[in-house]
Amino acid sequence: MRRKRLMWAFLVLVGAGLGAWMMLQALQKNVMYFYSVSELLEQPASSEKTVRLGGVVAAGSLRQGQGVKVFFDLTDYQKSIPVVYEGLLPSLFREGQGVVATGQLMDEGRFVASQLLAKHDENYMPPEVAAGLKKAEP
């Protein structure tokens, strides 16, 4: 009888551990990290990993491509990174405006955005990133 209880306890423990491990694996695959431009350039994410990149659209960098494709540089006033986005731009999007771009950093150092969020204040950024941008602002 005691052996049977120990066996059941062991099976429950193994099952719970396996379930927790599977849940952590699923969560880790869906986590999207937020980077400033300097952070992403110093510690590049793999091109298969989707990340959020926060910064300001650099003045004079906005260029229209074919169709709805646009090119611009995103900066944190310390470093900048070229960004390519294909789609309709948010109504608040313009040079000098804060942006959060979701996408991947390609091997050639270009960020390919799949989504853009134009921000009107620091509500869309973690406080430490907003403070860093404010401090580095010219």
C-alpha positions, 0 to 999 in steps of 0.5 A: 500500500505504501509503495503504491502511494509513493508511486502515485506521488512520484507520478503526480510530481513528474506530471506537474514538473513536466506541465510546468516545463511545457508552460515555461517553454511556451511562454518563453517563445511568446515573450517579446523584449523591448530594446532602445536603439543602443541596447539592440546594437550593443546586444543584437537579437537573432534575426528570427526573434521578434522584438520591440524597438523604441526611439525617435524618428531621426530628422531628415531620414524619412524616405518613401519607397515603392507603394507603402514602403518607407525607410527611416532611421530610428535614434535614441540620440546616441546611436541610430538604426535604419528601419524598413516598414511596409504598410500604412503609417500611424497618423501621429508618425513623423520625424522627431516623433517617438515610435515603438517598432515591432520586428526583427533585426536583420544580419546586415544591421537593418531593422524590418518592422512589421508594426509601428506605434507612434507615441504622443508621450512616454506612456508607450515606453518603459520609464527608464527608456523614456528617461534615457531619451529625455536625457540624451535629447539635444 
